[in-house]
Amino acid sequence: MEAFEELSELSEAMRQAAAILADEDVDDTSSSFSKRSSTFLNVVALGNVGAGKSAVFNSLVGHPLLPTGENGATRAPISVDLARDSSLSTKSVILQIDNKSQQVSASALRHSLQDRLSKGSSGRSRDEIYLKLRTSTAPPLKLIDLPGLEQRIMDESLLREYVEHNDAILLVIVPASQTPEISSSRALRIAKEFDSEGTRTVGIISKIDQAASDSKALAAVQALLLDQGPPKTSDISWVAVIGQSVSIASTQSGSASSDNSLEMAWRAESESLKSILTGAPQNKLGRVALVDVLAGQIRNRMKLRLPNLLSGLQGKSQIIQDELVRLGGQMVSTAEGTRAIALELCREFEDKFLLHITGGEGNGWKIVSSFEGSFPNRIKQLPLDRHFDIKNVKRVVLEADGYQPYLISPEKGLRSLIKGVLELAKEPSCLCVDEVHRVLLDIVTAAANATPGLGRYAPFKREVVAIASAALDGFKIESKKMVVALVDMERAFVPPQHFIRLVQRRMERQRREDELKNRFSKKSADAEQSILNRATSPQTSGQQSEGNLKSLKDKLSKKEKDVPEGSALKTAGPGGEITAGAEPQYVSKGTSPS
């Protein structure tokens, strides 16, 4: 276990070195950085259903945590993040959830996992089950138990998600009864695909006790342990284990009350393996040997990666030295020089910040969107219809105590309406301030990340971001006060000219409506007259001749009227007697006039 403690410290140091090479903050505890944690201590189990993957992991942990057997088949990826705490007893298991610790029993945890795996119709899921545990019996590893390779859920994408990490140890688990056909093992083929040189692969031969009577299987196991197996297996370190059947089952028996019961169980496992595999190397038998082989493989993997990290750090150091020379390396040794460099970096940060805002780079466009999009939408959502409802307007106007004598509009009532509406504008205005404040905070972080100089001084970068964020918090408070004051100022200052303009606009609108109405009525009359003219203008030839005769008759009668009147007395006869000039008198026959 001491070897694993050293490996854990070395793994953390290499993680920090990789973070420095990537210009990341080593002390950053954000989720984005935690995803880039080292994978040197990751152990991924590969094998078919029933190969004994969960039993091997239980043996490593020292507690029967993972479900095993036919009803406990792994149907979803299970990730167990182990931390070693030597102050705990060998029977204690501490479950950590969201920075909270809770002591649990191994059986309760196993049953909970079994229920979760079997829940649903198919019981299969691609979602990982994550456990973070503290115990005194397990090495500080992250154990990843994958479903059996022949299951439908184990497709190429899920395999790559866990196996493709180029520092994770691949644990190829094969039952002893299947070792004669080890060359056709899919787990071995996958390990060779992702680790062709075998620098991060460890082979596990499980269930030795179940193949104790199979001489062919035992011979194949002996060959693998002596590095005399097929060519595909020659560059892989193999370890034989019994697994849960001895190390865990014996721990749960009557010897469980002893503090060193686990060590006794693991020692018993080794002795049992020695009796079955008489010619096998003793340093490749049992759980203790498995821990040593894992530690050696992790150490070898670190040795392979360390030169690249060291050369990268040296190159990074040279870049920083050159940058210091460019900035004035001798200035760093004095307080004035340090201030000068700090001011220079602050100017770079300011330029990046302004570029994000004025140039639209990054999230700068969101500020314009807040004023032109979100703020008008909030204003439109105000309940203005209810406020300007005719009943509400009548009520407000009637409650107003008098009118200005020189205005037609009820000024006080309208003032009250306007003030009420402007009061509603305070909340959208304050929300706009909050939204812009959030955007500015994001821009501060983005500008700091985009400033090359700040990336070389991570503590100073954190201080700059903290100072800028604190300043923005102060500006937010002042901005809200200013917004409220501006709204109150608009509410308080409603000049009489406003109401005069209201009347003028109303009269102008009435005048335009009258003009439109008159124009429409005139157009209607003209159209009607035009229709009548078109209806009477065409005449037939008979109508024309009748008209001519009528006009001729009128002319003749006019000429007769124009003849001058003579004497009404007329004479006739040879004697010249008067025969006309008076009304004629008719007498009957036989009478003579008197």
Secondary structure, DSSP 8 states (H G I E B T S, - for coil): -HHHHHHHHHHHHHHHHHHHHTT--TT--SHHHHTT---TTEEEEE--TTS-HHHHHHHHHTS--S--SGGG---S-EEEEEEE-TTS-TT-EEEEETTEEEEE-HHHHHHHHHHHHH-SSS---SS-EEEEEEESSS-S-EEEE---TTSTT--HHHHHHHH--TTSEEEEEEEGGGGGGGGG-HHHHHHHHH-TT-TTEEEEEE-TGGGTT-HHHHHHHHHHHTT-S-GGGTTSEEEE--THHHHTTTTTSGGGGSTTHHHHHHHHHHHHHHHHSTTS-GGGBHHHHHHHHHHHHHHHHHHHHHHHHHHHHHHHHHHHHHHHHHH-GGGGGSHHHHHHHHHHHHHHHHHHHHHHHHS--TTTHHHHHIIIIIHHHHHHTS-HHHHT-HHHHHHHHHHS----TT-SS-HHHHHHHHHHHHHHTHHHHHHHHHHHHHHHHHHHHHHHHT-HHHHT-HHHHHHHHHHHHHHHHHHHHHHHHHHHHHHHHHHH---HHHHHHHHHHHHHHHHHHHHHHHHHHHHHHHHHHHHHHHHHS---HHHHHHHHHHHHHHHHHHHHHHS----S-EEETTTTEEEESS------TT----
